[in-house]
Amino acid sequence: MTILNKIFYLCRVPISLFAACSALTGFFLAPSFEPVTMVLLAAGALLLAAGASALNQYQERDIDALMERTRLRPLPAGTMAPRTALILSALLLASGTILLGMIGAVVTALGAFTVLWYNGLYTRLKRTTAFAAVPGALVGSLLPVMGWAAGGGDLADPRIFALALLFFLWQIPHFWLLLLRNASQYEKAGLPTLTSIIPQDLLSRLTLLWIASAAVASLAMPLFGIVRSPYAYTPLVILALWISGSGLGIIKRSAAAAALHPAFRRINIFILLFMLLAVFDRFLSRG
C-alpha cells in the first residue's frame, strides 16, 4: 500500500468529500455568493473532515482491529504508525481551521464545534451506549449550517433549521443500516449495539420510519423556500417516493439481509440527489 493509499483510507476521502458537498449545499442556498469564499469553504470543510476521520481512526484503532470491515485500515493493519496518523490529523485540522478562519469567526466556531462533537463526544459515546447515533447525527446536520453561515445566512432563519433537520433525519437510517449489516462485528468488538436490545425486525421497522421521515422532510422544503422552482417539485416528489419505496425491502423477513446493502446505498444516493436538486433549483430561481 502506497503512502497515498494509506492517507486515502485514513482520511476516508469519499466521506470527507461528501462533508464538503454538504457544506457547499448550505452555501449555495444562502443569500450571497462569493467565489473565493466558496473555495475556502470547500477546502476548509474537506480538510477538517479528513482530519476528524484520521483522528477518529487513531482513537478507535483497537476496535477497528477486531472488525472484519475495518481491520485492513492503515492503523490496525500496522502499515502506519499511530503517531504518524495523529500528526497528520493535527495538520489537517489546523489547515482546515485556518481556511475557515479566513471566512469568519462563526464559520470557524461551527467547524470546531463539529469536530469536538464528533471526536470528543460521539466517538466516546459509541463505546458506552447503543444510541450514540442519535446525538452523532448532529454532526451531519451542522455541515450545511456552516455553509449557510459562510454565505451570509442568518442562523435564526427557519430555512436553515429545515435543511439541518433533513440532514439529521437522513443520518439516523444511514447509521442504523450500517449497524444492521455489521451487527455481529460490532458486538465482537465489544461495542453496545441496538440489535442486542431491540429485535432486528423492530429495528428494521424503526429504520424505515426514519427513512420515511427524511422523505417527508424533503417534501416540506418548498414550504420553507429551500426549493422554489416549479420545475423542481416533480423530481422532489419522485425522489421522496423512491426512497420510501426502496426502504420497504428491509422489513420483509425473507429479504431483509439482502436488502440492507442496497438500502444503505440508496439512502446515501437520496441525500446526494436532494443536494443536487436544491442547488440546481436555487440557480433556476436566481436566473
N, C-alpha and C positions, 0 to 999 in steps of 0.2 A: 504494500500500500504506500503510495507516494505521499509526501507531506501535504500536497493539495487535497488529496482524497481524505486524509485524516482531518484536516481543517473543515472540509465539506461536511463530514459526518458529525464532527464535534459541534459545529455551529448549526447543524440541521438547516442548511441553506434554503430548501424549499419552504420550510415553515417560517424562516426569517423573511423570505421574500413575501410570503403571504401577510406577515405582520406589517411590512412596509406598504403593501397594497391596501390594507385595512386603514392605515393612517392616511394614505392618499385619497381614499374614498371620502373620508370626512373633510379633507382639504378641498377637494373639487366641489363638494356640496356647500362649502362655506361662502360667505358674501364676496370676498376678494380673492384675486388670483395674481400671484407674483411668481414668475418662473424661477427666480433664484430661491425663493422660499420653498417652492416645490422640490427642488433638487436637494436643498439642505434637509428637508423633512424626510424625503425618501432615503437618503444616505444615512441620516441620523437614526431613523427607526430601524433600518436594516442592521446597522452596526450594534444598536442597543439590543435587538432581538438575538443577534448572533452571540453577543457577549453573555446574555442571560442564559442562552442554551448551553454554552460552554461551561458556565458556572454551575448550571443545573446538573450537567453530566459529571462535573467534579464532585458535587455534593452527593450524587446518587451512584457513584461508581461501584460501591459494594452491592447495591441492589441490582444494578444492570448486569453484573457478573452472574447473577443467579437466574436470569431470564433468557430464554432462547432468542427472543426478538431483539434483545439489546446486548447480548454477550460479546458480539463482534465489534461493538463501538470501540474507538481507539483506547479509552482508559481501561475498561475491563479486559480487553484483548491484550493489553500490555504493549501496544505499539506506540503509545505516547505517555510520557511521564506526567503524573498528576500536577507537578509543579509547573510544567510547560503549559498545561491546559489552564491553570489558574492565572498565569502571567498573560496568556493570550486573551483570556476573558477580561482581565483588568484593562488591557489595552483597547479592546473593542468597546467596552462600556465607557471608558474615558473618552474615546474618539466620538462615539455616538452622542454622549452628553455635551461635548464641546460644539458639535454641529447643531444640536438642538438649541444650545445656549445662544447661538448666533441668530436664532429666530425670536426668542423671547423667554422671559422667566416662567411664564405659565406653562408653555410647552415643555420646557426643561423639567419643571416640577412634576408634570404629568408623566413624563418619561421615567424619571427617577422613582416615582411612586409605583409605577407599573413593575419595574424591576424589583423593588423592595417587596411588593406584594407577591410576585411570582417566586423569587428565590428566597425571600425571608419568611414568608408565611405559607404559601401553597405547598412548596416543596417539603416543608416540615409537617404540614397537616396530613400529607399523603401517608405518613408513617403512623399517624395516630387515629385517623377517622376515615371511614368509608365514604363519607360525604364531602370530602375535600374538593370535589369537582365543582360544587356549588359556589363557594367563595372563590375558587380558582377561575371561574368563568368571568369574574370581574376583569381579569387581565385583558381578554379579547375585546371586551366592551369599551375599554379605555382607549384603545388604539384609534378608532375613528374620532373620539373626543379630542385626542391630541392633534389630529389633522384639522379638525374643525377650529380649534383654538389658533393653530398656525395660519389659518385662512381668515382670521379676524372675526370668527364667530363668537357670539355671546354664549357662555357656558350655561346660562339660565334659559336659553332658548328651548322650547319644547321639542323642536325638531331633532336636536342632538340627543335628547333623552330618548326619543322614539327609536333613533338609529342605534344607540347604545343598547337599548333593550333587545332589539332584534339580534344583535351580536351576542348578547348574553344568553338568550334563549337558544341560539344555534349551538353554542359551545357545550351545553349540557348533553344533548344526544351525541355530539362529537366525542365527548369523553366516555359516555356510557357504552356506546357501540364498540369503542376500543376495549373497554373493560369486558364486555360480553364475549368478544373474540379471544381475549387473552386472560380470562379469569384464573385459570389454573396456574399460569405463570406468575401472576401477581401473588397468589396465595403461596406458591412455592417460595417466593422471595420474602414472605413474611409480612406483606402489606395487607391492611384491612380492606376487604372488598365488599361491595354491596351484594354480590352473589352469595356470600356466606351468611347474610342475614335476611335477604329477600329472595323468594323463589324466582328462578330465572323467567318463568312465564309472566309473573307480575312485573318484573323489572323490564321485560321487553315491552309490555303494555305502557308502563310509565315512560319509557323512552319514546314510544310512538306518540304519547301525549305531548311530550316536549317538542317533537318534530312538528306536530300539528300546530302547536303554539307558535313556533317560529314561522310557519306558513301563514297563520292568521296575522301575526305582527307585520309580515311583509306586505300583506294586503292593506294594512292600515297606513302604509307610507303616504299614499296620496292625501289622506286626511291631514297629515302634518306638513304637506308641501315638500316632502322628500322626492316624490315622483309627481311631476306636474303635467307632462305632455300626454295628451290622449293617446298618442301612438305607443306609449309605454304601458297603458293599462292592460291591454290584452296579453302581452308577453308576461306581465306580472301575475295575472290570474293563472295563466298556463303553468308558470313556474311553481306557484303555490300548490296547485292541484297535482302537479307532477311529483313534488317531494312528499306530499301527503300520501298519494297512492303508492309511491315507492317504499314508504315505510311500513306498509301493511304486511309485507312478507316476513317481517321479524316476529310477528305474533302468531304465525302459523307453526304449530309444534313440529310438523314434519319438515318444514323448510327453513326453520329459524337459523340453524347453523350455517346453511348455505347462503342465506340472505344477509348475514351480518356484514360480510366484506363489501358487497355491492351497496348496502345501505350506508355504510361508513363513507364510501367513495361518493355517493350521491349527495349526502348532506353537505359535504365539502364543495361539490360542484354547485349545489344550490346557492351557497353564500357567495361564491365567486361570480356566478351569473347575475345574482342580485346586484353585486357591486358594479359590474359592467353596465347593467341596465340603468342603475341610478345615475352613474356618471354620464352615460350616453344621454339620458333624459335631461340632465342639467345643461348639457351643451345644446340640446334641441331647444330648451326653454330660453337660454340666453340668445340663441340665434334668432 
